[in-house]
Amino acid sequence: MSLQSPPAATAAADLPPGPGAGLPPGAEPNQGSAASPAAEEGGEDEEEEEEEEGEKEKEREKLPPIPSASSAAAGGLERGAKNQFSTFSNFITTINQKKEGIGNRNSPTQLVIPNIKNVRDLPPICLDVRQKQRISIDTLPQELKAPIPPEPSLPIRTKTVKDFQDDVEKAKSSGDWKAVHDFYSTSFDSFLEINAAFKKDTNSPFNTIEDSGINAKFVNVVYDALLNTPQDVQKSVLKGIINGLLQEWKGPRTKDDLRAYCILLQNPQFSNTSTYVIYAHLLRQIAALTEADHHFLVHWSKKISQRRFKQLVDRLLQFISLRLFPAKPEEFPPMVKCTWWIPSATKVLALFNAANCLISPPIISYTDFYNSTLDHIDLMEEYHNWQCYGNSHRFSFCQYPFIISIAAKKVIIQRDSEQQMISIARQSLVDKVSRRQKPDMNMLFLNVKVRRTHLVSDSLDELARKRADLKKKLKVTFVGEAGLDMGGLTKEWFLLLIRQIFHPDYGMFTYHKDSHCHWFSSFKCDNYSEFRLVGALMGLAVYNSITLDIRFPPCCYKKLLSPPIVPCDHNTLVGICDVTLDDLFQIMPELAHGLSELLSYEGNVEEDFYSTFQVFQEEFGVIKSYNLKPNGDKIPVTNQNRKEYIQLYVDFLLNKSIYKQFAAFYYGFHSVCASYALLLLRPEEVEILVCGSPELDMSALQRSTQYEGYQKTDLTIRYFWDVVLGFSLDLQKKLLHFATGSDRVPVGGMADLNFKISKSETSTNWLPVAHTCFNQLCLPPYKNRKELKQKLIIGISNAEGFGLE
């Protein structure tokens, strides 16, 4: 069974979403084009807009009030701002007053601000005008198109970092902040002034992706000092930002405009909820930029330092979280008037995610983009919206999967699997009834009956015969054993089967000691069905929420998602992905090191190594040669072509030499796990879903354990944890396997195991008993620590097979 992906869904699968992908310059998720400011904030129709055009122009001259600081979010969610803008109610209300007298700058004038509920949102740039102009230009013949207007000349500003720091020190000592106030109010008064202050050289265009032209040191110093200045200085900065955002744009943005956006995004004032109205409009304008403009912002963003890059990401995540779940709903405009806040922030966050993925190693971990707040929303509704609308103008977080945590993705996959199970079972029941046959409960499950002595062959036969039932709930029976499968037998079946298949004597996989992982054997064979079985096993594990002890390198999971949806054309290559020397390092580090040495060799490669574009492999005692390119045995490796040689060599080892094996493995996995939910996953996340985490934290297990018949303060329980916490890692894994059927930690951590210790009312001569179906350990009330340790080690070291009491 395979899914055919519609174009919209396929586009959503890009990880990460490319710069500008799915970034419509609209406000409402359901709208196909950008709404005018009035339509989005007041709901007027087009006729009313035309009649009130004159009023609109006057209205744009007004400065929107800034929310009171009393609306700051509670619960420690504020991260950046030191000053809470407690006197923002004193803020001035019109742009026409921007040249007002300074007066005593340490004592801002007391003015009154309207209630935040009545605050009119800052109008966006005139998207309709700009779009119409762009469209009309694009439709002109090439010979009639006007050239892009040149960058406007910038004012001359000579203040240096040292000059600014001296001004700040003087202000702190004297209490006179006039010079600092003048600098901030001037530098942020418009996009031109921002460039004049922070551009490295005002006479250079800096119009390439390699160099933004921003004086990053100066920007950092100015922003670091900002939160420690008087509030009237901080308010002057926000006032200037509003001036810039209110500017009417007629035509494409210049690189100076993009520089200004890049600088404004780093403003630490936007960590405070009282500035979120302004922040939202800044994000909206950035999200509405063209794909070409996004391309520049992505490449410029990757030059930001790690600490400040992380701050920017955290600020965006906090903005989304507080808009979804505000501590005080009255601190923001009504949701119906700002439905575009979250989509805009998410689209800007996508630009930073794209920038992060351009760097190897990335600037920050991909997990730093997770927003755990999304774990508490209706994820299935998001998933279904995405399935129905794809990458259309209807917003869904599933369009931007980097923001969804692995725990949330697991929930989506589990529920999607359950729905598929129910659907398949219902269809089986309907088919049975329509043929007037008596329904049987077994028809609702994938029933696998195997002998322990013929585990692999029986499992292969069962899964091959019941291929149509792979999407039903799995139940395992071991022939000759009375155990009922409530989950525990399934776990042991997986464990034993994987152990046998990956044994070196079996020949399917090669274990590399240096990297402690398995890789596919390149030996040719007549039947690759067993590789399909392994793929199906991995699929069944994900489908049935079982973790496996499989040690594949990360490259394997990258290939498994290439592509994430099985192509409808069976001639399309699958399991082929771009591989690098870094991928080879994770499997065969010694060979990769040798190739790396060849790449950096300073001598004559052709004369010293005497190699050709050919590789040699031993297969069943016979050395075979393969050309890496046509006539490769006649092409010498030289200093000029060695990079190509290494790339072809790595591609041969990780793609071409094992293509048939991995293709069978790929189809086996997707025969069970064919789901659009796979489009949400990164290769690293697939690995975690399949294998869980090998990192055991027994202290975390102790904190989350439930007790039945015992109290956590009872002597037996204290003995138990004293013994377990002192166990070696190997014994701790055996205990986990004994009690749960697996020695791996699930996605949600130890707490997700729901581990329970029950009191066994039996003689203390008995060994502990486990119910792996329920992750339950039955422990007799041993009288001393030595006896408990002895019986526990015997029990967990001899744990194979099931019985009924």
Salt bridges, closest charged atoms under 4 A:
GLU40 OE2 - ARG284 NH2 2.16
GLU57 OE2 - ARG60 NH1 2.82
GLU59 OE1 - LYS62 NZ 3.58
GLU59 OE2 - ARG120 NE 2.96
ASP166 OD2 - LYS162 NZ 3.20
ASP167 OD2 - LYS159 NZ 2.45
ASP182 OD2 - LYS178 NZ 2.99
GLU193 OE2 - ARG157 NH2 2.77
ASP211 OD1 - LYS200 NZ 3.19
ASP224 OD2 - ARG308 NH2 2.88
GLU248 OE2 - ARG60 NE 3.11
ASP256 OD1 - LYS199 NZ 3.17
ASP256 OD1 - ARG259 NH2 2.82
ASP314 OD1 - ARG79 NH1 3.70
ASP314 OD2 - LYS310 NZ 2.93
ASP458 OD2 - ARG451 NE 2.84
GLU462 OE2 - ARG465 NH2 2.17
GLU462 OE1 - LYS466 NZ 3.23
ASP469 OD1 - LYS472 NZ 3.15
GLU481 OE2 - ARG452 NE 2.29
GLU492 OE1 - ARG452 NH2 3.14
ASP505 OD2 - HIS503 ND1 3.56
ASP549 OD1 - ARG551 NH1 3.23
ASP549 OD1 - ARG744 NH1 3.59
ASP583 OD2 - LYS558 NZ 3.10
GLU597 OE2 - HIS593 NE2 3.62
GLU619 OE1 - LYS624 NZ 3.63
ASP633 OD2 - LYS634 NZ 3.63
GLU644 OE2 - LYS629 NZ 2.92
ASP651 OD2 - LYS656 NZ 3.76
GLU684 OE2 - ARG682 NH2 3.12
GLU685 OE1 - LYS409 NZ 2.82
GLU708 OE2 - LYS756 NZ 3.50
ASP722 OD2 - ARG785 NE 2.66
ASP730 OD2 - LYS734 NZ 3.94
GLU787 OE2 - LYS791 NZ 3.71
GLU800 OE1 - ARG499 NH1 3.86
